[in-house]
């Protein structure tokens, strides 16, 4: 298991855009991981007007055998 960090730097975003991006990431990231049979221990999503970040804890190193 490992920890994965994705951080995206942006130009200044309006606060409502940040809220929208966080909401989209909160729904899409777990859905996408599930599609690839990857089950993390936890997902944390953060956002500021200049940065969006997701930390995925306990991410398996590989997909399970099917």
C-alpha positions, 0 to 999 in steps of 0.5 A: 500500500502507498500514499498518492498525492496529486496537486494541481496548481492553477491561476486564481479561481473564483471560490465557487469554482473551487467548491465545484471542483472539490465536489466533482473530485469527491464523486469522480475519483472514488468512482474511477478507482472502483472501476479499476478495482482499486480500493484505497483506505482513504481519500482526502481532497483539498482546494484553494483558489490557486491549488487543488489536491487529492491524497489517496492513502492506502492505495494498492500497488497494483490491481488484483488479479481477475 
